[in-house]
Structures are given as C-alpha cells and as structure tokens.
Amino acid sequence: MGSGRAHCTPTRKETASQQKSLSEMSRDELAAFIAGNQAEIDKIEAELASRAKDVSYLG
C-alpha cells in the first residue's frame, strides 16, 4: 500500500535534513538550489494553470 500522500515531494523536515544553510553553500550549490526550486515552482504553476477555470466572462 502507498503512504497516502498524493505527491512524492519531500516534507519540510526531509528537505531541511539534506540541505545546508544558504550561507554555507558555494556559488555553484546556490545556483543548483535556485534552479531546483525554480523547476519545482514551474511544475506547480503549470499544474495549477491546467486546473484553472476562465471566469473572465463573468465580469
């Protein structure tokens, strides 16, 4: 059986345990961290956009 979570995104605790603080990261690590976050944001925005309903005709 599954864990009951719909998505496989790590929880805040799981993410924090494998992540250095920003001040400890090298320039390359920071760039990778930002790129990974941006990719996740883009994925979530695309998912939300696909669920969006056009209500502009109501105004």
Secondary structure as UniProt FT lines:
FT   HELIX           12..17
FT   HELIX           22..24
FT   HELIX           27..51
FT   HELIX           56..58
//
